[in-house]
Amino acid sequence: VNLIETLAAGPCRTGIESLQPQDMNSKTWTDKVLAEQLRLLYHNAPTPVMVSVFVSAVICWALWDISDRTTLTGWFVAIFVTASVRIFLTIAFEHSSNSHQRIGLWHTLFLVGTYISALLWGLSAFLIFPYDSPIHQSLFTIVISGLSAAAVASLCPSWLATSGFLGLTLAPLAARFITLGDDYSNVLGAMVVLFLFTTDTLKRELQQIP
């Protein structure tokens, strides 16, 4: 097996965390694969990050007359600041001359940004949730589920990033629906749980994680 064959098989086939050298002779090969997968993470990041800002603005606009405006504004500012920091990290990574020598650090920084972003989206189910509008609740579910599905493609080189984003984003939404107690909310909650399970299973199959 060589580096070209491994990467040609797809960056999702093996997550960053699962690649460990089996012996000293494989260390150089493994480092090259890890460095390339880390590069893919940062290369994939800008578009979904910017899309998340746009989508959050649309949500705030749609809920402006339904949810508390101060909370909406604060949530959007948090999304925007987090996205800005993640874009800054991407630029810093691309201009770093020794990123391949500090794979663990850059991966950790990427995970922190991803988790904060996912947590903000998860908290939206409690902070700006449209309790009195089933139509807006459905829109809410579609948007967050869509973001989560897109995350599988952009974050797949790292199973920690993918799993963390899916869990932190979808689990709070499912919990919010289930705690509402009515039949409509229970159905939506069950669908979110099913979507989370299905997406996570797909992610594992793509990455071939046992």
Stockholm file with secondary structure:
# STOCKHOLM 1.0

chainA/1-210         VNLIETLAAGPCRTGIESLQPQDMNSKTWTDKVLAEQLRLLYHNAPTPVMVSVFVSAVICWALWDISDRTTLTGWFVAIFVTASVRIFLTIAFEHSSNSHQRIGLWHTLFLVGTYISALLWGLSAFLIFPYDSPIHQSLFTIVISGLSAAAVASLCPSWLATSGFLGLTLAPLAARFITLGDDYSNVLGAMVVLFLFTTDTLKRELQQIP
#=GR chainA/1-210 SS CCHHHHHHTCTTSSCGGGCCCSSGGGHHHHHHHHHHHHHHHHHHSHHHHHHHHHHHHHHHHHTTTTSCHHHHHHHHHHHHHHHHHHHHHHHHHHTCSSGGGCHHHHHHHHHHHHHHHHHHHHHHHHHSCCTTCHHHHHHHHHHHHHHHHHHHHHHTTCHHHHHHHHHHHHHHHHHHHHHHCSHHHHHHHHHHHHHHHHHHHHHHHHHTCC
#=GC SS_cons         CCHHHHHHTCTTSSCGGGCCCSSGGGHHHHHHHHHHHHHHHHHHSHHHHHHHHHHHHHHHHHTTTTSCHHHHHHHHHHHHHHHHHHHHHHHHHHTCSSGGGCHHHHHHHHHHHHHHHHHHHHHHHHHSCCTTCHHHHHHHHHHHHHHHHHHHHHHTTCHHHHHHHHHHHHHHHHHHHHHHCSHHHHHHHHHHHHHHHHHHHHHHHHHTCC
//
